[in-house]
Amino acid sequence: MRSHHIAFQAELAKRIPPITSLLDIRLAREYGSIFITTATPPPCIVFQDEQQVRDFQSSLAISRHTLSDHPIELQTLAMEALIAAAEQASQGGTSITARAADAGRRSYADTVGLWVRNVQRGLEHWTTAGRINPEHAERVRLLPLAEQVEVVLNMEDTDELYFGTYFDKSILYSVAAPGSSQHLSLLAFDVKEYSDLSVEQALADCGWYRTVTSDLPHFTYLGRPKTVLFELGLKQDVRNYDGQVYRFWVPDLDRAEQR
């Protein structure tokens, strides 16, 4: 048994890469549903650098398609399913389009840039609020990236110094830790019409589901019918945001740990 091992439900355990740190556990809880995809899953919980991401992305069958004004790249299986979902939505009188230019494929540098932006804003906010001193903020700012991720998440957990967009929630509600984004695997798509329940249904019919509870527009290509997600190790997490119910498929760790 590995150190920091977590007892994922059996089928998910066969698919998820080795967990070697407490941070891996945290990120697996956030993003681990991706490992049951019928497409090509990432080879690790967290990509370590740009080269590892490039090597992985270059091994994939990738398709490019324009949704609204934005050309998007995804794994071919995911793209075909997304186009099918968009056609189904269109027949029902609605549309599925990209929320922004980076709604699909991203680079490692993209994820680093988003992370650094939020960390810098958070450090400035908590320094101004008198919760941390400038010297400590500078030490955090200069940490190697992997160390910085652990330190920032620890500050949130122990001191309630949050680095999310409005400083009231974890940074993971706003951005993924560098190297952990599902967009790096070309299996995630951010939907402009995310609050339309008919869009959610069309995407689910084609194997696309919400899997990240902190990110409403974000859908992940699993390529599975909803009826088998439970037996593969996921559970449905139902949440209410602004009076509307949203459904997410996430790793069922509670069920796993009772086995």
N, C-alpha and C positions, 0 to 999 in steps of 0.2 A: 504494500500500500504506500502511495506517495505521501510525503508531507503535504499538508494543505489539501489533501484529497477531499472531495465532496461527493457524496453518494447520489449522483444523478440517477434518475429512473433508468432502468436497464437499457432500453433502446437508445436513449440519448447518450448514455455512457459509452456506447460503442462508437459513437460518432464524434464526440467532443474531444479536442486535442488535449494533451497533458496539461494539467494544472500544476504550476510550480510555485505559486505565491498567493498570498492573501489578496493581492490586487487582481490576480486572475479570477479568483472566486467572485469578487465584487463585479468584475466586468462580465463574467459568465452569467451571473444573475441578470444583468442588464440586457445582454445581447445574445445569449446562448441559443435562442430559438433558431438562429440561422443554420445551425449545424445539422438540422434534419432536412435541409433543402434537397430537392431532386437534381438541382444544378450542382456546380462545383463549390463546395464550402471553402472558407479560408483554412489554411493549414495550421493556424495558431489562434490563440485567444487575442493576442496583440502583436501586430507587425512591429518590428523593432526599428526599421528605417526605410528610407525611400527605395533603396535597392531591393529589399525583400518584397515590397509592394510591386515594384516594376516587374520583377521576376515572376511573381504570381499572376499579375494581370496579363503579361505577355504569353502565358500558357493557356489562356482562356479563349473560347470561341465567343467573339464579341460582335454585337450588332448596334447600328446607329440609326436613330429615328428621331424625327422632329415632332415634338408635342407642343402645340401652341407655337411660341416663338423660339423655343429652345431645343437645339439638337442634343439628344441624350444618348449615352452609351451604357449598355447593360450586357450581361451575359446573354447569349442568343436565346436560350430557353426562357429566361426572364422577360426579354423583350417581346418574344412572340406571345407570351401570356399577357403582357401589358397591352399590346396592340389589340388582342382579342377582348380584353376587358374594356378598352376604350370603345371598340365597336359595339359591344353589348350596351354600354352606357349611352352611346349615341342613339341606339334604337329606342331607348327609354326616354329620350329627350334631354339628356344631360351630357356632360363631357368629362374626360379625364385628361388633364394637362399638367405640365411641369410647373412647380411652384417657383422655380428660379433656374438660372443657368447651371447650377451645381446640383440639380435635383437627382441626378444619376451618379455616374462615375466621378470619383474624387481621387486625388493623389495624396500621398502621405503628407506632403507639404501643405495641402489644403487643410488637413485635420490639425496639423501643428499650428497653422495660422489662426484657426478658430479658437483653439485652446489658449494660446498665448494672449489673444485679444481679451478673453474673459478673465484670465488670471491677472493681467495688468489692470484691468478695470476694477476687479475685486480688491487688489492690493491698494489701489488709490482710494477706493471707497472706505475700506476699513482703517486705513491710516488717517484719513480725514475725520472719521468717526471716533478716533482715539482708541480703537480696539487693539491695534498693533502699532509698534513704533516704526519709523522709517528704516532703521537699521535691519530690523527683522524682515520687513517687506523686501528690502534689497537682497537679503540672503536668499529668500524664497525665489525671487525673480531670477537669480543667477544660478540656481540649482540645475544640474543635468536634468533633462526632461523626465526621465523615468522616476527619479527621486522627487521631482517637483509634483508629479501626479500623486504620489503617495502622500506627500506632505499636505497638499491642498485638500485632498479628501479627508485626511486626519483632522485638519483644522475645522472642516465642516462638521465632522462627527463628534469631536470632543469640545470644540469651542463655539459651535453654531455660527461660525464665520463663513457664510455661504457665498459662492462665487457664481451663482446663476445670474441671469440677466437682470433680475430685480433684487438680487442679494437676499432673497428670502427662501431659496431652494438650492439644492446641490447644483454644482456646475454641470453635472450629468443631465440635468433637465434642459440645458441649453446647448451643450456640445459634447461630443464623445471624447474620451481620452485619446490622445494621439495614437494612431495605429489600431484602434479598436472599432472604428466606424464600419458599419455594414456597407457603406458606399464604396469602401476600398475593394470589396469583393464583387462589386457591380451587381449586387442583389437587393439594393434598396432604391426606393423612388419616393420623392417628396411630392405629394399631390396637392395641387392648388385647391381643388374642390373637396378637401378632406372632411368637411362637416356634412356633406350630402350623404345620407344613409344609402341611397341607391347606388352611389359610387362605391361605397364600402362593400355592398353586396356584389356588384359586378367584379370587383377586384378579388373578393373571396372565391367567387365562382371559378376564377382563373388561377387560383393558387397564391394570391397576394393577400397578406394579413398585416394588421398592426402587431408589432412585437416589442415595441419600446414604449413603456407606459408614460414616459416623460415627453414624448414627441408625437403629437396628434397627426401631423401631415405625413409621417414616415410610415411607409409600408415595405414589407420584406417579402421577397419571393421564396416561398417554401415549396410550391409545386405539388402540394398535397391536398386532397379533399378534407374538408373540415372534420369529417367523421373519423379520421384516423389520427388526428393531432393528439388526442388524449393518450392513446396507446403508445404513441411515440415519445411521450414524456413531457408534454406541454399541458397547461391548464389555461382556461379562459379567465382573464382578470377583467372584470367589468367596473368601469369608473365613470363618474358623472363630472363633466366639466361644463360650467355655465349652463346647467339645466339640461344638457344633452348626454345621453349614454353612449360610451364608446367601449369597444371590446378589443382586448389584446390577448395574444397567445404567447405565453411566457413559460420558461422552464418551471416545472412543478417540483420544486425542491422539498417542500413539506411532505409530499407523497413519497418522494425518493428516500428521505431520511427516516420514514416510518417502516420502510421495507426491512 
